[in-house]
């Protein structure tokens, strides 16, 4: 498989907009970022993981 170029990224972005809608994409990206952050902290072995959930 080759590298992902600009046309492929545009197709993926277009599909994301179609699937999630323009207003939902920031929420999805935020959730993905928080998940990656939590995963990295778990790999480091941080015992006191921060709760990022809002009450």
N, C-alpha and C positions, 0 to 999 in steps of 0.2 A: 504494500500500500504506500502511496505517496503522501507528501505533506498536504495539509489542509491550506488551501489558498483563499483569496478574497471571494471568489464566486461561491465556494462551498460555504464560507461563513455567512454570506448574505442569504443563501438558501436556508441555512439552519436558523438564522434570525427571523426570516419570513415565516418559517414553520412555527417558531415559538410564538410569534405575534398571532398567528391564526389559531393555535391551540389554546393559548392562555389569555389572549386579549391584551391590549396595550396597558390597561390599568393594573393587571395582575402580575406583570413581569417584574416590577420592583419588589413586590412581596415575595415572589419565588426566588429572586436573586438574594434577598436578605436572608431568607431561610436557608438557602444553600451556603451562604457565607458563614452563618452561625453554626451550621452543621460541620463545616470544614474546620472552623475554629475549635469547636468542642472535640473533634476527632484528634486534632493536633495536640491539644492539651492533655487528652487521655493518653496519647502515645508518649508524651514527655513524662507522664506519671504524676501530674499535678493532682494531689489528693483533694484539694479544695477547688473544685470547678465552679466557676461563677454561674449563677442562674441568670440567663438573659431574658427570661420570660417576664412580662409585665403583668402586674396584678390587676 
